[in-house]
Amino acid sequence: MAQPRVLVLRSPGTNCDAETAHAFELAGGRATALHINALREEPEQLDDYQIVVFPGGFSYGDDLSAGQILAQQVRNRLFERLSRFPEQGKLILGICNGFQVLVKTGLLFSEDQQGFPASLTWNTGGRYLDRWVRLVPGESRCVFLRGVSEMMLPIAHGEGRFVVRDENVFGQLQNDGQVALRYFSNGTSDNPNGSFGDVAGLCDPTGQIFGLMPHPERYLFPTQHPSWTRERSSIAPHGRALFENAVAFFS
C-alpha cells in the first residue's frame, strides 16, 4: 500500500492537530503539522502532499464567526491549488472547525451573486454542545465513508447548525450526492444542533473533499467510548474507519 503524505494545517486556536496527525499515522499515512503562515508563504508545498486536513479547534478564536478568518486566508492564497486536489486524485478533510472552514472557502459548493447557498451557524438554543451522537452516511461518493453503515462519535461545537438559503438548495445538494453524513439512529433523528436535514457532514460532488462536525480523531480506541467499562465486547472505535479509508484510497 502506498503511504500518502498528510498535511495537518495548524492556525492560532487549533487544538486537535496532534490527535488528527496521530489518527493518520495509525492508519498508515505519514503526517506533518504545518502552520498556516508557513503554507501561505510557500503555497507550492501543497504539491508534496496527497491529503490536506483542516483539524478542529477555534481558529483565530472564531472572532468573526467560526472558521471565517482562516477561510479568508485560504481563499486569498491557497484556494486555486486546493480546488485542483480532486482532479489530481487527492483528498481534503475538514473536522469541526475545519468543516466550517471548508464551507466558507467555497471548496464544498460555489458562491453565487447572493453569497454562499448554505453555511454553519449557532446551534439551536445558542449553546455550546459537548456530547456523543449517532450517525449514518447519506447517499454520496464520499471516499472517507466507504463501507461505513453507522457511526457513533463525539461532537464539541457552538456553531454546528447547518442552514440553507431555501429547500431548493438542499434538494440540489442531495441530487449531487453531497449530503454525506446525518445525525440519525435506528430510523430516528439524533440531531443535537438543529441542522437542516439532520446534516452532520458534506462532501463535494467527487466525494474527495469531506467536512463533518463530529470528531473522528477522538474515537480511535475502545477506551475512549463513554460506556467502555460496561460494553467492552461490543465497542469498536468508529473514528478509525474514516482515516483508514483515506489512506486506502491511495493503495
C-alpha positions as a Markdown table, in Angstrom:
| # | Residue | x | y | z |
|---|---|---|---|---|
| 1 | Met | 0.0 | 0.0 | 0.0 |
| 2 | Ala | 1.3 | 3.5 | -0.9 |
| 3 | Gln | 1.9 | 5.7 | 2.1 |
| 4 | Pro | 0.3 | 9.1 | 1.4 |
| 5 | Arg | 1.7 | 12.2 | 2.9 |
| 6 | Val | -0.8 | 14.1 | 5.0 |
| 7 | Leu | -0.6 | 17.8 | 5.8 |
| 8 | Val | -2.4 | 18.8 | 9.0 |
| 9 | Leu | -2.9 | 22.6 | 8.9 |
| 10 | Arg | -2.5 | 24.5 | 12.1 |
| 11 | Ser | -3.5 | 28.0 | 13.0 |
| 12 | Pro | -3.9 | 30.1 | 16.2 |
| 13 | Gly | -6.7 | 28.4 | 18.2 |
| 14 | Thr | -6.4 | 25.0 | 16.5 |
| 15 | Asn | -6.4 | 22.3 | 19.3 |
| 16 | Cys | -6.9 | 18.9 | 17.5 |
| 17 | Asp | -3.9 | 18.8 | 15.2 |
| 18 | Ala | -1.8 | 16.3 | 17.2 |
| 19 | Glu | -4.7 | 13.9 | 17.6 |
| 20 | Thr | -5.6 | 14.2 | 13.9 |
| 21 | Ala | -2.0 | 13.6 | 12.8 |
| 22 | His | -1.8 | 10.6 | 15.1 |
| 23 | Ala | -5.0 | 9.1 | 13.6 |
| 24 | Phe | -3.5 | 9.3 | 10.1 |
| 25 | Glu | -0.3 | 7.7 | 11.4 |
| 26 | Leu | -2.2 | 4.8 | 12.9 |
| 27 | Ala | -4.0 | 4.4 | 9.6 |
| 28 | Gly | -0.7 | 4.1 | 7.7 |
| 29 | Gly | -0.2 | 7.7 | 6.5 |
| 30 | Arg | 2.8 | 10.0 | 7.0 |
| 31 | Ala | 1.5 | 13.1 | 8.8 |
| 32 | Thr | 3.1 | 16.5 | 9.1 |
| 33 | Ala | 1.7 | 19.5 | 11.0 |
| 34 | Leu | 2.3 | 22.9 | 9.4 |
| 35 | His | 1.3 | 26.4 | 10.4 |
| 36 | Ile | -0.9 | 28.4 | 8.0 |
| 37 | Asn | 1.6 | 31.2 | 7.9 |
| 38 | Ala | 4.3 | 28.8 | 6.6 |
| 39 | Leu | 2.0 | 27.5 | 4.0 |
| 40 | Arg | 0.9 | 30.9 | 2.9 |
| 41 | Glu | 4.5 | 31.9 | 2.4 |
| 42 | Glu | 5.2 | 28.8 | 0.2 |
| 43 | Pro | 1.9 | 27.6 | -1.2 |
| 44 | Glu | 3.8 | 25.2 | -3.5 |
| 45 | Gln | 4.4 | 23.0 | -0.5 |
| 46 | Leu | 0.9 | 21.6 | -1.2 |
| 47 | Asp | 2.2 | 19.8 | -4.2 |
| 48 | Asp | 4.1 | 17.5 | -1.8 |
| 49 | Tyr | 1.0 | 16.1 | -0.1 |
| 50 | Gln | -1.8 | 13.8 | -1.1 |
| 51 | Ile | -4.2 | 14.7 | 1.8 |
| 52 | Val | -4.7 | 18.1 | 3.4 |
| 53 | Val | -6.6 | 18.3 | 6.7 |
| 54 | Phe | -8.2 | 21.3 | 8.5 |
| 55 | Pro | -8.5 | 20.0 | 12.1 |
| 56 | Gly | -10.8 | 21.0 | 14.9 |
| 57 | Gly | -10.4 | 23.9 | 17.4 |
| 58 | Phe | -11.3 | 27.6 | 17.3 |
| 59 | Ser | -9.1 | 29.1 | 14.6 |
| 60 | Tyr | -8.4 | 32.7 | 15.4 |
| 61 | Gly | -10.8 | 32.4 | 18.3 |
| 62 | Asp | -13.8 | 32.3 | 15.9 |
| 63 | Asp | -13.7 | 36.1 | 16.4 |
| 64 | Leu | -15.8 | 37.0 | 13.3 |
| 65 | Ser | -17.6 | 33.7 | 13.0 |
| 66 | Ala | -16.5 | 30.1 | 13.2 |
| 67 | Gly | -13.6 | 29.5 | 10.7 |
| 68 | Gln | -14.2 | 32.7 | 8.9 |
| 69 | Ile | -10.7 | 34.2 | 9.3 |
| 70 | Leu | -8.8 | 31.0 | 8.3 |
| 71 | Ala | -11.2 | 30.6 | 5.4 |
| 72 | Gln | -10.4 | 34.0 | 4.1 |
| 73 | Gln | -6.7 | 33.3 | 4.3 |
| 74 | Val | -7.2 | 30.1 | 2.3 |
| 75 | Arg | -9.3 | 31.9 | -0.3 |
| 76 | Asn | -6.6 | 34.6 | -0.7 |
| 77 | Arg | -3.5 | 32.4 | -1.1 |
| 78 | Leu | -4.4 | 28.7 | -1.3 |
| 79 | Phe | -7.8 | 28.2 | -2.9 |
| 80 | Glu | -6.6 | 27.7 | -6.5 |
| 81 | Arg | -4.2 | 24.9 | -5.5 |
| 82 | Leu | -6.6 | 23.2 | -3.2 |
| 83 | Ser | -9.5 | 23.4 | -5.7 |
| 84 | Arg | -7.4 | 21.2 | -8.0 |
| 85 | Phe | -7.0 | 18.4 | -5.5 |
| 86 | Pro | -9.9 | 16.3 | -6.7 |
| 87 | Glu | -8.8 | 16.3 | -10.3 |
| 88 | Gln | -5.3 | 15.4 | -9.1 |
| 89 | Gly | -6.6 | 12.4 | -7.2 |
| 90 | Lys | -6.0 | 14.0 | -3.8 |
| 91 | Leu | -8.2 | 14.4 | -0.7 |
| 92 | Ile | -9.2 | 17.2 | 1.6 |
| 93 | Leu | -10.7 | 16.7 | 5.1 |
| 94 | Gly | -12.2 | 19.3 | 7.5 |
| 95 | Ile | -13.2 | 18.3 | 11.0 |
| 96 | Cys | -15.5 | 20.6 | 13.1 |
| 97 | Asn | -13.8 | 24.0 | 12.8 |
| 98 | Gly | -12.2 | 22.5 | 9.6 |
| 99 | Phe | -15.7 | 21.8 | 8.3 |
| 100 | Gln | -16.6 | 25.4 | 9.0 |
| 101 | Val | -13.5 | 26.5 | 7.0 |
| 102 | Leu | -14.4 | 24.3 | 4.0 |
| 103 | Val | -17.9 | 25.7 | 3.9 |
| 104 | Lys | -16.7 | 29.3 | 4.0 |
| 105 | Thr | -13.9 | 28.9 | 1.4 |
| 106 | Gly | -16.2 | 27.6 | -1.3 |
| 107 | Leu | -14.4 | 24.2 | -1.6 |
| 108 | Leu | -17.6 | 22.3 | -1.0 |
| 109 | Phe | -20.0 | 24.5 | -3.0 |
| 110 | Ser | -19.6 | 27.6 | -5.0 |
| 111 | Glu | -20.6 | 31.2 | -4.1 |
| 112 | Asp | -23.2 | 33.0 | -6.3 |
| 113 | Gln | -24.5 | 36.5 | -6.6 |
| 114 | Gln | -26.3 | 36.1 | -3.3 |
| 115 | Gly | -23.3 | 34.6 | -1.5 |
| 116 | Phe | -22.9 | 31.0 | -0.3 |
| 117 | Pro | -26.2 | 29.0 | -0.6 |
| 118 | Ala | -25.5 | 27.2 | 2.7 |
| 119 | Ser | -23.5 | 27.8 | 5.9 |
| 120 | Leu | -22.9 | 26.7 | 9.5 |
| 121 | Thr | -24.2 | 28.9 | 12.3 |
| 122 | Trp | -25.1 | 28.9 | 16.0 |
| 123 | Asn | -26.7 | 25.8 | 17.4 |
| 124 | Thr | -30.4 | 26.0 | 18.1 |
| 125 | Gly | -30.6 | 27.4 | 21.6 |
| 126 | Gly | -27.3 | 29.3 | 21.2 |
| 127 | Arg | -25.3 | 26.9 | 23.4 |
| 128 | Tyr | -22.0 | 25.0 | 23.1 |
| 129 | Leu | -22.6 | 21.3 | 22.9 |
| 130 | Asp | -20.3 | 18.5 | 24.0 |
| 131 | Arg | -21.8 | 15.0 | 23.7 |
| 132 | Trp | -21.8 | 11.8 | 21.7 |
| 133 | Val | -24.1 | 11.4 | 18.6 |
| 134 | Arg | -25.2 | 8.5 | 16.3 |
| 135 | Leu | -24.7 | 9.0 | 12.6 |
| 136 | Val | -25.5 | 7.3 | 9.3 |
| 137 | Pro | -23.9 | 8.0 | 5.9 |
| 138 | Gly | -26.0 | 9.6 | 3.2 |
| 139 | Glu | -26.1 | 8.6 | -0.5 |
| 140 | Ser | -22.8 | 10.0 | -1.6 |
| 141 | Arg | -19.5 | 9.2 | -3.2 |
| 142 | Cys | -17.6 | 10.1 | -0.1 |
| 143 | Val | -14.2 | 8.4 | -0.1 |
| 144 | Phe | -13.9 | 8.7 | 3.7 |
| 145 | Leu | -17.1 | 6.8 | 4.4 |
| 146 | Arg | -16.7 | 3.8 | 2.2 |
| 147 | Gly | -18.1 | 0.6 | 3.8 |
| 148 | Val | -19.4 | 2.6 | 6.8 |
| 149 | Ser | -23.0 | 1.8 | 7.8 |
| 150 | Glu | -23.2 | 3.7 | 11.1 |
| 151 | Met | -21.0 | 5.6 | 13.5 |
| 152 | Met | -21.0 | 7.0 | 17.0 |
| 153 | Leu | -18.7 | 9.9 | 17.5 |
| 154 | Pro | -18.4 | 12.9 | 19.9 |
| 155 | Ile | -19.3 | 16.5 | 19.0 |
| 156 | Ala | -18.0 | 19.7 | 20.6 |
| 157 | His | -19.2 | 22.9 | 18.9 |
| 158 | Gly | -21.2 | 26.1 | 19.3 |
| 159 | Glu | -21.7 | 26.8 | 15.6 |
| 160 | Gly | -22.5 | 23.5 | 14.0 |
| 161 | Arg | -26.0 | 24.0 | 12.8 |
| 162 | Phe | -26.2 | 23.6 | 9.0 |
| 163 | Val | -28.5 | 26.1 | 7.3 |
| 164 | Val | -29.5 | 26.5 | 3.7 |
| 165 | Arg | -30.9 | 29.5 | 1.8 |
| 166 | Asp | -34.0 | 27.5 | 0.8 |
| 167 | Glu | -35.2 | 23.9 | 0.3 |
| 168 | Asn | -34.2 | 24.0 | -3.3 |
| 169 | Val | -30.5 | 24.3 | -2.3 |
| 170 | Phe | -30.8 | 21.3 | 0.0 |
| 171 | Gly | -32.5 | 19.4 | -2.8 |
| 172 | Gln | -29.6 | 20.2 | -5.2 |
| 173 | Leu | -27.1 | 19.1 | -2.6 |
| 174 | Gln | -28.9 | 15.8 | -2.3 |
| 175 | Asn | -29.2 | 15.3 | -6.0 |
| 176 | Asp | -25.4 | 16.0 | -6.3 |
| 177 | Gly | -24.7 | 13.4 | -3.7 |
| 178 | Gln | -23.2 | 15.9 | -1.2 |
| 179 | Val | -25.2 | 15.0 | 1.9 |
| 180 | Ala | -22.6 | 12.6 | 3.2 |
| 181 | Leu | -23.4 | 12.2 | 6.9 |
| 182 | Arg | -26.5 | 12.7 | 9.0 |
| 183 | Tyr | -27.4 | 12.7 | 12.7 |
| 184 | Phe | -29.6 | 9.5 | 12.8 |
| 185 | Ser | -30.1 | 6.4 | 14.9 |
| 186 | Asn | -32.4 | 3.4 | 14.4 |
| 187 | Gly | -34.5 | 5.4 | 11.9 |
| 188 | Thr | -34.9 | 8.4 | 14.2 |
| 189 | Ser | -33.2 | 11.8 | 14.1 |
| 190 | Asp | -30.4 | 12.3 | 16.6 |
| 191 | Asn | -30.0 | 15.9 | 15.7 |
| 192 | Pro | -28.2 | 17.8 | 18.5 |
| 193 | Asn | -28.0 | 21.3 | 17.0 |
| 194 | Gly | -30.9 | 21.9 | 14.7 |
| 195 | Ser | -29.1 | 21.2 | 11.4 |
| 196 | Phe | -31.3 | 21.3 | 8.4 |
| 197 | Gly | -31.9 | 17.8 | 7.1 |
| 198 | Asp | -30.0 | 16.4 | 10.1 |
| 199 | Val | -26.8 | 17.2 | 8.2 |
| 200 | Ala | -23.6 | 16.3 | 10.1 |
| 201 | Gly | -21.2 | 16.3 | 7.1 |
| 202 | Leu | -21.0 | 17.2 | 3.5 |
| 203 | Cys | -18.7 | 16.2 | 0.6 |
| 204 | Asp | -18.1 | 17.8 | -2.8 |
| 205 | Pro | -19.6 | 16.0 | -5.8 |
| 206 | Thr | -16.4 | 13.9 | -6.3 |
| 207 | Gly | -16.5 | 12.6 | -2.7 |
| 208 | Gln | -12.8 | 13.6 | -2.3 |
| 209 | Ile | -13.4 | 16.7 | -0.2 |
| 210 | Phe | -15.3 | 16.0 | 3.0 |
| 211 | Gly | -16.2 | 18.1 | 6.1 |
| 212 | Leu | -18.0 | 16.9 | 9.2 |
| 213 | Met | -18.9 | 18.4 | 12.6 |
| 214 | Pro | -18.3 | 15.2 | 14.8 |
| 215 | His | -14.7 | 14.4 | 15.8 |
| 216 | Pro | -13.5 | 11.0 | 14.5 |
| 217 | Glu | -10.0 | 11.7 | 15.9 |
| 218 | Arg | -11.4 | 11.5 | 19.4 |
| 219 | Tyr | -12.6 | 7.9 | 19.0 |
| 220 | Leu | -9.6 | 5.8 | 17.9 |
| 221 | Phe | -9.6 | 3.4 | 20.8 |
| 222 | Pro | -12.4 | 1.5 | 22.6 |
| 223 | Thr | -11.4 | 3.1 | 26.0 |
| 224 | Gln | -12.5 | 6.5 | 24.6 |
| 225 | His | -16.1 | 5.4 | 24.4 |
| 226 | Pro | -18.2 | 6.6 | 27.4 |
| 227 | Ser | -19.5 | 3.1 | 28.0 |
| 228 | Trp | -16.4 | 1.1 | 27.5 |
| 229 | Thr | -16.3 | -0.4 | 31.0 |
| 230 | Arg | -19.9 | -1.7 | 30.6 |
| 231 | Glu | -19.9 | -2.7 | 26.9 |
| 232 | Arg | -16.4 | -3.8 | 26.2 |
| 233 | Ser | -17.2 | -6.7 | 23.9 |
| 234 | Ser | -19.4 | -4.6 | 21.6 |
| 235 | Ile | -17.4 | -1.4 | 21.2 |
| 236 | Ala | -15.4 | -0.7 | 18.0 |
| 237 | Pro | -13.6 | 2.7 | 17.6 |
| 238 | His | -15.7 | 4.1 | 14.8 |
| 239 | Gly | -13.3 | 7.0 | 14.1 |
| 240 | Arg | -10.6 | 4.8 | 12.7 |
| 241 | Ala | -12.5 | 3.8 | 9.6 |
| 242 | Leu | -12.6 | 7.4 | 8.3 |
| 243 | Phe | -8.8 | 7.7 | 8.3 |
| 244 | Glu | -8.2 | 4.1 | 7.1 |
| 245 | Asn | -10.4 | 4.8 | 4.1 |
| 246 | Ala | -8.5 | 8.0 | 3.3 |
| 247 | Val | -5.2 | 6.1 | 3.3 |
| 248 | Ala | -6.6 | 3.1 | 1.4 |
| 249 | Phe | -7.7 | 5.4 | -1.4 |
| 250 | Phe | -4.0 | 5.6 | -2.4 |
| 251 | Ser | -3.4 | 1.9 | -2.4 |
